[in-house]
């Protein structure tokens, strides 16, 4: 049996053209309103969210708690403030470190070391609150 190469290429081209035109039908209006459940698994733990949509609003319930714009805004503001405070604390630690190298009096050195310990503790608390922080 002999194959005609141009005919074979043409047949494959036509076949791939028709196969690539197939699209799964999506009807977005089915998901515009109603109650929907989203499940996600992270590191073996299953998280479930419930979304309820009507024509004008979507309400998400996560672990029995409703996320509203106010709560999201409050969380965002708190996170931003903690980040800015952490940056200030890091600057103060650097300044404290420079002053420690210049000090000559034992009493001044003791004060600087105590403030350094307080700043380090505050830095650790803020880092735990915020999560992973990368400062430039």
KOLKE-869629 format. One line per field, with one value per residue: residue number from 1; residue in one letter; x negated, y negated, z of N, C-alpha, C, CB in turn. Coordinates in pm, whole numbers, plus 50000, padded with zeros to 5 digits. Last residue first. Glycine has a CB too. Layout:
N
n [NUM|...]
res [A|...]
n.xx [X|...]
n.yy [Y|...]
n.zz [Z|...]
ca.xx [X|...]
ca.yy [Y|...]
ca.zz [Z|...]
c.xx [X|...]
c.yy [Y|...]
c.zz [Z|...]
cb.xx [X|...]
cb.yy [Y|...]
cb.zz [Z|...]
END
This chain:
136
n [136|135|134|133|132|131|130|129|128|127|126|125|124|123|122|121|120|119|118|117|116|115|114|113|112|111|110|109|108|107|106|105|104|103|102|101|100|99|98|97|96|95|94|93|92|91|90|89|88|87|86|85|84|83|82|81|80|79|78|77|76|75|74|73|72|71|70|69|68|67|66|65|64|63|62|61|60|59|58|57|56|55|54|53|52|51|50|49|48|47|46|45|44|43|42|41|40|39|38|37|36|35|34|33|32|31|30|29|28|27|26|25|24|23|22|21|20|19|18|17|16|15|14|13|12|11|10|9|8|7|6|5|4|3|2|1]
res [X|X|X|X|X|X|X|X|X|X|X|X|X|X|X|X|X|X|X|X|X|X|X|X|X|X|X|X|X|X|X|X|X|X|X|X|X|X|X|X|X|X|X|X|X|X|X|X|X|X|X|X|X|X|X|X|X|X|X|X|X|X|X|X|X|X|X|X|X|X|X|X|X|X|X|X|X|X|X|X|X|X|X|X|X|X|X|X|X|X|X|X|X|X|X|X|X|X|X|X|X|X|X|X|X|X|X|X|X|X|X|X|X|X|X|X|X|X|X|X|X|X|X|X|X|X|X|X|X|X|X|X|X|X|X|X]
n.xx [48681|48811|49047|49211|49462|49666|49769|49721|49448|49351|49428|49268|49009|49007|49026|48777|48610|48672|48574|48300|48240|48279|48067|47851|47873|47829|47564|47432|47464|47306|47048|46964|46930|47071|47054|47195|47450|47525|47571|47787|47979|48018|48127|48357|48493|48551|48723|48933|49023|49114|49319|49496|49568|49695|49907|50046|50121|50288|50491|50591|50686|50880|51058|51136|51263|51469|51606|51688|51700|51730|51863|51775|51768|51551|51679|51900|51959|52192|52239|52502|52702|52842|52664|52486|52284|52048|51854|51564|51349|51056|50882|50541|50326|50227|50543|50815|51130|51451|51731|52068|52332|52651|52739|52656|52474|52451|52600|52478|52276|52235|52032|51943|51616|51540|51359|51165|50976|51086|51069|50786|50705|50819|50680|50419|50443|50501|50264|50083|50189|50154|49872|49804|49976|49859|49934|49915]
n.yy [45477|45761|45993|46200|46427|46278|46093|46206|46263|46002|45893|46047|45976|45700|45707|45822|45622|45411|45518|45541|45268|45169|45302|45188|44917|44942|45039|44823|44632|44757|44761|44538|44532|44607|44697|44933|44850|44707|44919|45044|44846|44847|45102|45074|44881|45029|45218|45051|44969|45216|45264|45060|45149|45392|45300|45156|45367|45518|45331|45300|45561|45589|45386|45489|45723|45611|45463|45658|45973|46307|46477|46790|47062|47094|46843|46722|46442|46303|46067|45878|45852|46090|46311|46587|46724|46972|47121|47322|47539|47730|48005|48086|48160|47913|47819|47832|47675|47620|47420|47406|47169|47058|46790|46649|46727|46977|46986|46804|46936|47218|47350|47633|47678|47683|47771|47702|47900|48083|47949|47936|48201|48280|48120|48218|48486|48448|48326|48535|48728|48599|48576|48862|49145|49463|49789|50117]
n.zz [55165|55337|55349|55573|55652|55904|56086|56336|56329|56303|56548|56722|56635|56695|56972|57025|56927|57101|57341|57281|57242|57496|57621|57484|57562|57837|57836|57719|57919|58113|58001|57734|57462|57139|56879|56862|56924|56698|56519|56651|56633|56357|56327|56482|56337|56106|56222|56299|56045|55944|56131|56064|55808|55877|56032|55832|55660|55831|55879|55618|55570|55768|55686|55436|55518|55672|55471|55292|55465|55505|55772|55895|55866|55688|55497|55267|55069|54859|54610|54452|54254|54206|54425|54560|54796|54857|55101|55124|55294|55286|55412|55418|55259|55166|55086|54878|54857|54729|54722|54633|54588|54505|54276|53957|53757|53655|53426|53262|53133|52992|52753|52572|52458|52118|51832|51660|51650|51472|51229|51208|51209|50959|50777|50823|50746|50473|50381|50429|50250|50005|49995|50001|49957|50021|49904|50000]
ca.xx [48569|48789|48920|49189|49333|49626|49778|49853|49544|49325|49485|49414|49055|48988|49134|48899|48604|48701|48716|48378|48221|48370|48204|47875|47885|47956|47671|47431|47525|47447|47118|47006|46813|47086|46994|47053|47381|47496|47465|47662|47933|47966|48002|48257|48449|48465|48596|48858|48970|49006|49204|49434|49498|49579|49806|49990|50035|50167|50411|50534|50583|50764|50995|51070|51147|51370|51552|51589|51761|51633|51896|51756|51876|51542|51562|51891|51878|52154|52192|52400|52619|52812|52789|52493|52424|52077|51986|51626|51475|51117|50986|50655|50408|50147|50407|50734|50989|51366|51596|51970|52227|52560|52755|52723|52489|52373|52630|52600|52243|52349|52034|52042|51718|51537|51451|51282|50946|51072|51200|50868|50668|50858|50826|50449|50408|50597|50391|50066|50178|50288|49956|49766|49949|49920|49855|50000]
ca.yy [45437|45616|45969|46063|46409|46395|46067|46155|46372|46099|45841|46048|46115|45745|45647|45890|45756|45398|45483|45661|45364|45124|45326|45332|44954|44887|45119|44951|44610|44732|44888|44554|44558|44574|44568|44935|44941|44633|44821|45118|44890|44727|45066|45173|44847|44911|45262|45124|44870|45144|45354|45060|45021|45392|45387|45086|45259|45578|45383|45185|45502|45680|45379|45359|45731|45699|45398|45558|45854|46204|46408|46645|47005|47145|46929|46770|46562|46317|46203|45898|45737|46000|46266|46473|46702|46845|47117|47190|47522|47602|47962|48032|48265|47997|47767|47912|47673|47699|47436|47452|47254|47091|46919|46643|46586|46948|47087|46760|46858|47132|47291|47527|47720|47609|47817|47614|47782|48121|47978|47813|48115|48346|48107|48076|48453|48517|48255|48407|48757|48635|48455|48769|49022|49341|49668|50000]
ca.zz [55078|55329|55282|55530|55589|55826|55942|56303|56347|56197|56424|56735|56627|56557|56893|57067|56869|56959|57328|57313|57132|57390|57665|57474|57420|57788|57896|57651|57787|58141|58028|57873|57546|57281|56911|56825|57016|56822|56490|56629|56765|56423|56258|56519|56472|56097|56161|56402|56139|55876|56124|56197|55823|55788|56092|55948|55612|55774|55990|55689|55483|55765|55817|55444|55429|55734|55591|55248|55409|55465|55648|55908|55945|55825|55511|55404|55089|54999|54638|54555|54287|54094|54364|54468|54765|54792|55040|55121|55222|55319|55321|55492|55317|55256|55100|54969|54823|54820|54669|54732|54534|54615|54341|54086|53791|53775|53529|53331|53252|53010|52886|52590|52552|52243|51937|51666|51732|51614|51285|51202|51323|51083|50787|50841|50885|50560|50371|50499|50394|50050|49998|50108|49884|50074|49891|50000]
c.xx [48484|48670|48907|49053|49320|49491|49757|49870|49684|49421|49466|49481|49207|49040|49127|49019|48730|48701|48756|48529|48304|48360|48304|48017|47914|47979|47808|47544|47535|47522|47268|47081|46851|46960|46989|46982|47231|47421|47425|47546|47799|47908|47936|48122|48342|48409|48499|48724|48885|48941|49087|49310|49429|49499|49680|49881|49969|50069|50279|50444|50514|50650|50869|50993|51067|51244|51443|51526|51652|51708|51791|51782|51870|51646|51547|51776|51874|52080|52145|52362|52503|52710|52750|52637|52433|52227|52007|51761|51525|51241|51051|50754|50528|50233|50337|50592|50913|51224|51514|51837|52128|52461|52656|52735|52557|52384|52561|52641|52366|52331|52151|52040|51814|51649|51431|51378|51064|51046|51192|51004|50749|50826|50873|50600|50441|50570|50495|50197|50167|50290|50098|49851|49925|49879|49932|49910]
c.yy [45336|45586|45818|46053|46267|46369|46194|46144|46328|46217|45939|46000|46124|45888|45692|45839|45835|45535|45474|45634|45490|45217|45283|45368|45103|44928|45073|45040|44741|44710|44869|44687|44588|44612|44539|44807|44944|44720|44745|45023|44963|44762|44945|45142|44946|44873|45145|45170|44937|45042|45288|45148|45011|45264|45391|45170|45185|45471|45443|45232|45384|45621|45468|45347|45602|45710|45482|45489|45758|46088|46300|46580|46855|47077|46965|46870|46596|46449|46205|46046|45765|45892|46167|46441|46574|46837|46978|47202|47379|47584|47833|47971|48215|48098|47849|47857|47757|47700|47511|47472|47289|47195|46936|46783|46568|46801|47053|46860|46812|47057|47196|47481|47604|47661|47734|47655|47686|47999|48014|47838|47986|48259|48166|48055|48307|48484|48317|48329|48627|48661|48485|48642|48914|49222|49550|49876]
c.zz [55150|55241|55267|55467|55536|55767|55861|56151|56305|56207|56309|56605|56634|56540|56748|56987|56901|56890|57181|57297|57156|57268|57557|57517|57402|57642|57845|57703|57709|58009|58053|57892|57691|57360|57062|56867|56987|56923|56618|56600|56753|56560|56324|56453|56520|56233|56146|56346|56246|55968|56053|56197|55959|55804|56008|56015|55727|55726|55939|55802|55551|55682|55822|55576|55433|55648|55656|55368|55366|55402|55622|55772|55960|55915|55657|55409|55236|55013|54783|54565|54381|54127|54254|54433|54682|54766|54983|55055|55236|55232|55373|55393|55396|55331|55206|54967|54924|54768|54772|54661|54645|54564|54454|54143|53926|53819|53661|53439|53328|53141|52895|52735|52574|52331|52063|51777|51742|51701|51433|51265|51324|51205|50920|50860|50915|50706|50465|50497|50474|50199|50045|50106|49989|49989|49947|50000]
cb.xx [48619|48769|48911|49203|49313|49730|49677|49875|49544|49180|49422|49458|48992|48839|49127|48923|48480|48599|48746|48347|48071|48337|48233|47774|47757|47956|47665|47295|47444|47463|47055|47094|46717|47209|47071|47038|47440|47627|47512|47679|48038|48077|48029|48304|48569|48542|48622|48940|49086|49060|49243|49535|49597|49623|49861|50101|50116|50204|50490|50646|50646|50805|51095|51172|51191|51429|51664|51655|51857|51527|52039|51613|51876|51401|51432|52025|51736|52279|52076|52448|52704|52937|52888|52413|52511|51996|52098|51536|51580|51016|51091|50608|50324|50071|50407|50737|50934|51420|51530|52017|52155|52639|52739|52864|52569|52227|52587|52715|52161|52483|51900|52183|51656|51550|51428|51354|50826|50957|51266|50883|50518|50788|50896|50398|50258|50590|50443|49952|50056|50339|49960|49618|50067|49879|49816|50097]
cb.yy [45380|45556|46042|45965|46511|46428|45962|46018|46419|46147|45706|45959|46197|45737|45494|45872|45832|45306|45350|45708|45400|44977|45252|45409|44917|44732|45110|45021|44505|44608|44957|44436|44440|44646|44458|44956|45084|44582|44721|45218|44983|44620|45037|45315|44845|44792|45328|45246|44790|45074|45485|45108|44904|45410|45527|45053|45160|45670|45489|45093|45457|45816|45422|45244|45761|45839|45370|45453|45786|46262|46346|46611|47067|47124|46860|46836|46543|46311|46246|45847|45632|45936|46202|46500|46692|46829|47154|47086|47622|47484|48072|47926|48348|47910|47615|48063|47529|47844|47298|47584|47184|47144|47031|46577|46514|46982|47226|46741|46738|47214|47217|47576|47767|47456|47967|47616|47709|48223|48091|47765|48082|48482|48178|47994|48480|48669|48257|48324|48849|48757|48392|48733|48984|49319|49643|50001]
cb.zz [54944|55469|55141|55648|55476|55716|55901|56369|56493|56202|56389|56853|56740|56518|56902|57218|56921|56893|57399|57456|57116|57348|57796|57558|57346|57801|58049|57670|57707|58234|58148|57917|57542|57340|56841|56675|57006|56885|56381|56513|56831|56437|56109|56480|56570|56037|56023|56454|56205|55751|56052|56304|55806|55642|56110|56049|55526|55658|56068|55743|55351|55708|55927|55430|55284|55757|55692|55156|55511|55367|55654|55960|56078|55881|55456|55453|55033|55093|54540|54691|54346|54046|54469|54341|54895|54659|55142|55045|55274|55298|55304|55596|55405|55355|55136|54931|54818|54835|54635|54802|54415|54741|54241|54073|53684|53750|53482|53232|53213|53009|52918|52550|52685|52220|51968|51532|51675|51631|51208|51056|51320|51094|50667|50721|50910|50538|50226|50434|50421|49973|49860|50094|49785|50222|49744|50122]
END
